[in-house]
Amino acid sequence: MAAKSKLKKGDRVIVVAGKDKGKSGDVLKMFPKENRAVVGGVNVARRHMKQTAAQEGGIVNKELSIHVSNLAHIDPKDGKATRVGYKVLDDGKKVRVAKRSGEVIDG
């Protein structure tokens, strides 16, 4: 069983390990069962694609998935990597917060 990830589609993340260490981007797609995510501009491979009715063929740059353990949220306050916690607001809404600064990640 896959562990619950604190990442969501659209989050700003930074790569903390691997060949793309230091690069950042937005989460384009999540694969929760595999604990993997596709991040824009990270882990890019060149693929030879056959022409179809929808797209033309040739060599295409494609983002591949990366394991979520190699990703960290970007703190909205200072732009550095942070861990994520949860907080219940006064109105009863549960939100994600950056542990580094205490800023709310999703409004």
Secondary structure, 3 states (H helix, E strand, C coil): CCCCCCCCCCCEEEECCCCCCCCEEEEEEEECCCCEEEECCCCEEEEEECCCCCCCCEEEEEECEEEHHHEEEECCCCCCEECEEEEECCCCCEEEEECCCCCECCC
